[in-house]
Amino acid sequence: MKARVNLTIEESVLHDTKLYAEKKGISVSEIVEDYLKVVTKPVKRRTIIDMVEELGPTNIDPKADLKELYYQEQVKKYGF
C-alpha cells in the first residue's frame, strides 16, 4: 500500500532531482522510495569469524610441519 508524504526541500535540489529522474526514466517518488529503502535496510556486518567459517575445511594434515610445507611450495614456485 502506498502512502503520500509531503517533503520540503531546496528548489535547486528538486530541480536537479527532476532532471535526473527524467534522464533515468523514473519518478522523483521512486528515487525517494529507493533511497529510503537503502537507508532503512539493516546492515549486516560480516566478522572475520564469519569469513573464516565460509572457507570450509582444509585438506592439510593436522600433523604436518607447516613451515616445511611452505618452503616446499616456495621451491616449486620459484625454484630455490
Secondary structure as UniProt FT lines:
FT   HELIX           11..24
FT   HELIX           28..40
FT   HELIX           48..55
FT   TURN            62..63
FT   HELIX           66..78
//
